[in-house]
Amino acid sequence: MLPRAPLSLAALDTLLTDARTRRIEGWRRGALEFLMFGIKEARACLFAGLFFACVLLVPRAGLLGVPRYDLLLVAALAIQAWMLKSGLETRDELKAICLFHALGFALEAFKTSSGIKSWSYPDFAYTKVLGVPLFSGFMYAAVGSYIIQAWRLLDLRVRHHPPYWMAALVALLIYLNFFTHHALGDVRWYLAAVALGLYARTTVSFRPLDRERRMPLLLGFVLTGFFIWLAENLGTFWGVWRYPNQLGAWSAVHVSKWSSWSLLVIMTFTIVANLKHVKARIHVPEQ
């Protein structure tokens, strides 16, 4: 048995996942469902929220002689350990999150290499490997953590999911394109078109309060990508990393990055969809 989460958080989760029927109609129901949806989304972003709070609070110069990037790594590890120990994440979910971390770090190492220089981490750190601070992988892991937490809190169920091998192939091609587009050309829009066809019939049901609501899964990918793009603007504004056009003075991250993040969400979702307890809530039509 995993240890229980702290009482206050456990009580909040019990309240959020209470599916008892409420006798509320009209605008009051709409307002309450909207409020509960927002609270559940915020709760699902627990890891990301705590991590980015550290990004905002840790001074650029570091603390007590410890560089900022090193402090952020310690903070990310502490948050992850607490979530595992408190039962907010299982060991299987942690394995998936570690995979996100590894994939994210490999991408960061390539993108910041001397031959590519898509962006850079300008500050010194003892925990830099290949010029990339080790905390950076947790920014990708935060996306996976969000999807895992949202799945439970919103009681997500997916209908008409494409065959797993097709979804896995598209996810692999999306990831490879982040590397190969520098030499072979960017095919993200072709991959987006393939994903559009693959997930055209796919819907995700979720429960903000006590009734099931539905939306196209593709819309969920795009919306999640948008909020990650907003978080990326926050990260670059705070100088955690910088694109070449932001070295002199900060400017907003180009909106084209929204599409990149949306595709990355598809890849992340595909990995999460292979967790045993998640797979049980996914319907794949028989061929």
C-alpha positions in Angstrom: 0.0 0.0 0.0 1.2 3.5 -0.9 1.1 6.1 1.8 -1.8 8.4 1.7 -1.5 12.0 0.5 -1.6 14.7 3.1 -5.0 15.1 4.8 -5.9 18.4 3.2 -4.9 17.3 -0.3 -6.6 13.9 0.1 -9.8 15.6 1.3 -9.7 17.9 -1.8 -9.2 14.9 -4.2 -12.2 13.1 -2.5 -14.3 16.2 -3.0 -13.2 16.6 -6.6 -13.9 13.0 -7.6 -17.2 12.8 -5.8 -19.6 11.9 -8.6 -22.9 12.0 -6.7 -25.8 13.5 -8.5 -26.4 17.2 -7.8 -29.8 18.7 -8.3 -28.6 21.9 -10.0 -29.9 23.2 -13.3 -29.6 26.2 -15.6 -26.9 28.8 -15.3 -26.0 27.6 -11.8 -25.0 24.2 -13.1 -23.0 25.7 -16.0 -21.2 28.0 -13.6 -20.5 25.3 -11.0 -19.2 22.9 -13.7 -17.0 25.5 -15.1 -15.6 26.3 -11.7 -15.0 22.6 -10.8 -13.4 22.0 -14.2 -11.0 24.9 -13.5 -10.2 23.6 -10.0 -9.5 20.1 -11.3 -7.3 21.4 -14.1 -5.3 23.4 -11.5 -5.0 20.4 -9.3 -3.8 18.3 -12.2 -1.1 20.8 -12.8 0.3 20.3 -9.3 3.8 19.3 -10.4 4.0 21.9 -13.1 2.6 24.6 -10.7 5.0 23.9 -7.9 8.0 23.6 -10.3 7.2 26.9 -12.1 6.7 28.5 -8.7 10.3 27.6 -8.0 11.3 29.1 -11.3 9.8 32.4 -10.3 11.0 32.4 -6.7 14.6 31.2 -7.1 16.9 34.2 -7.9 18.8 34.1 -11.1 22.0 34.4 -9.0 21.1 31.4 -7.0 21.1 31.0 -3.2 23.9 30.6 -0.8 26.4 30.1 -3.6 24.3 27.3 -5.3 23.5 28.2 -8.9 19.8 28.6 -9.9 19.8 25.6 -12.3 21.1 23.3 -9.6 18.5 24.5 -7.1 15.7 23.9 -9.7 17.0 20.3 -10.1 16.9 19.8 -6.4 13.4 21.3 -6.2 12.1 19.1 -9.1 13.5 15.9 -7.5 12.0 16.9 -4.1 8.5 17.5 -5.6 8.7 14.3 -7.6 9.7 12.3 -4.5 6.9 13.8 -2.4 4.3 13.0 -5.0 5.5 9.4 -5.2 5.7 9.0 -1.4 2.3 10.6 -0.8 0.6 8.3 -3.3 -0.2 11.0 -5.8 1.7 9.1 -8.4 2.2 5.3 -8.7 5.5 3.6 -9.6 4.2 2.8 -13.0 3.3 6.4 -13.6 6.7 7.5 -12.4 8.3 5.2 -15.0 6.4 7.0 -17.7 7.4 10.4 -16.3 11.0 9.3 -16.3 10.6 8.3 -19.9 9.3 11.8 -20.6 12.3 13.2 -18.8 14.8 11.1 -20.9 13.1 12.0 -24.2 13.0 15.7 -23.2 16.7 15.8 -22.2 17.8 14.1 -25.4 15.8 16.7 -27.4 17.3 19.6 -25.3 20.9 18.3 -25.8 20.3 18.2 -29.6 18.6 21.6 -29.8 21.2 23.4 -27.7 24.2 21.7 -29.4 26.8 23.9 -31.2 25.6 22.8 -34.6 21.9 23.7 -34.0 21.7 26.3 -31.2 17.9 26.6 -31.4 18.0 27.9 -27.8 20.5 28.1 -24.9 20.8 28.0 -21.1 23.1 30.9 -20.4 23.7 30.5 -16.7 26.4 28.3 -15.0 25.4 25.1 -13.2 27.3 22.1 -11.8 24.6 19.8 -13.1 24.9 20.7 -16.7 25.4 17.8 -19.1 26.3 18.5 -22.7 25.4 22.1 -22.0 21.9 21.3 -20.7 21.0 21.6 -17.0 19.4 18.3 -15.8 16.3 20.0 -14.5 15.2 20.8 -18.1 13.9 17.3 -18.6 11.3 17.9 -15.8 9.6 20.5 -18.0 8.7 17.7 -20.3 7.9 15.4 -17.5 5.5 18.1 -16.2 3.3 17.6 -19.3 3.1 13.8 -18.6 2.3 14.4 -15.0 -0.5 16.7 -15.9 -2.1 14.2 -18.3 -1.8 11.4 -15.7 -3.4 13.5 -12.9 -6.1 14.9 -15.2 -7.0 11.3 -16.2 -8.0 10.5 -12.7 -9.5 13.8 -11.5 -11.7 14.3 -14.6 -12.5 10.6 -15.0 -11.3 10.7 -18.6 -12.5 8.1 -21.1 -11.6 8.0 -24.8 -13.8 6.7 -27.6 -12.7 5.7 -31.1 -9.0 5.8 -30.3 -7.0 4.7 -33.3 -5.1 1.3 -33.2 -2.2 1.6 -30.8 0.4 0.8 -33.4 -0.8 3.6 -35.6 -0.8 6.1 -32.7 2.7 4.9 -31.7 4.1 5.3 -35.2 2.8 8.9 -35.5 4.1 9.7 -32.0 7.6 8.3 -33.0 7.6 10.3 -36.3 6.6 13.5 -34.4 9.5 13.0 -32.0 12.0 12.3 -34.8 10.9 15.3 -36.8 12.1 17.6 -34.0 15.6 16.2 -34.9 15.5 15.6 -38.6 13.8 18.9 -39.7 17.2 20.6 -39.5 18.6 18.4 -42.2 15.6 17.0 -44.1 13.0 19.8 -43.8 10.1 20.3 -41.4 7.2 18.0 -42.0 5.2 18.9 -38.9 2.2 20.0 -40.9 2.1 16.7 -42.8 2.3 14.9 -39.5 -0.4 17.2 -38.1 -2.6 16.3 -41.1 -2.0 12.6 -40.4 -2.9 13.1 -36.8 -6.0 14.9 -37.8 -7.1 12.0 -39.9 -6.1 9.5 -37.2 -7.9 11.2 -34.4 -10.8 12.7 -36.4 -13.4 10.5 -34.8 -11.8 10.3 -31.3 -13.6 11.9 -28.5 -12.7 12.3 -24.8 -15.4 12.3 -22.1 -14.7 14.0 -18.8 -16.7 14.8 -15.7 -16.4 18.3 -14.3 -19.0 17.6 -11.7 -21.5 14.7 -11.9 -22.4 14.6 -15.6 -20.3 13.4 -18.4 -19.2 15.9 -21.1 -17.5 15.3 -24.4 -15.1 17.1 -26.7 -12.9 16.1 -29.6 -9.6 14.8 -28.4 -7.8 16.9 -31.0 -9.2 20.1 -29.4 -7.7 18.9 -26.1 -4.3 18.5 -27.7 -4.4 22.0 -29.2 -5.6 23.6 -26.0 -3.0 21.9 -23.9 -0.3 22.9 -26.4 -1.5 26.6 -26.1 -1.1 26.6 -22.3 2.3 25.1 -22.6 3.2 27.8 -25.1 2.1 30.4 -22.5 4.3 28.7 -19.9 7.2 28.8 -22.3 6.8 32.5 -22.6 7.0 32.8 -18.9 10.1 30.7 -18.7 11.9 32.7 -21.3 10.8 36.0 -19.8 12.4 34.9 -16.5 15.6 34.0 -18.4 15.6 30.3 -17.6 16.4 29.7 -21.2 16.5 31.9 -24.3 15.9 31.7 -28.0 18.5 33.5 -30.2 16.1 36.4 -30.9 15.7 36.9 -27.1 19.3 37.3 -26.2 19.4 41.1 -26.6 15.9 41.8 -25.3 13.0 39.5 -24.4 10.2 39.0 -27.0 7.3 36.7 -27.1 8.0 33.1 -28.3 6.8 32.8 -31.9 3.3 31.4 -32.1 4.5 28.6 -34.4 5.8 27.0 -31.3 2.2 26.4 -30.3 2.0 23.8 -33.1 5.2 22.1 -31.9 3.9 21.8 -28.4 0.5 20.5 -29.6 2.3 17.7 -31.5 4.4 17.0 -28.4 1.2 16.6 -26.4 0.1 14.0 -28.9 3.3 12.1 -28.3 3.0 12.4 -24.5 -0.6 11.3 -24.6 0.3 8.2 -26.6 2.8 7.2 -23.9 0.3 7.7 -21.1 -2.3 5.8 -23.0 -0.2 2.7 -22.6 -0.4 2.7 -18.8 -2.5 -0.3 -17.7 -5.1 1.6 -15.7 -5.4 4.2 -18.5 -5.7 1.6 -21.2 -8.8 0.2 -19.5 -10.6 3.5 -20.2 -9.8 3.7 -23.9 -12.1 2.3 -26.6 -10.4 1.1 -29.8 -12.9 0.1 -32.5 -12.5 -3.4 -33.8 -11.2 -3.5 -37.4 
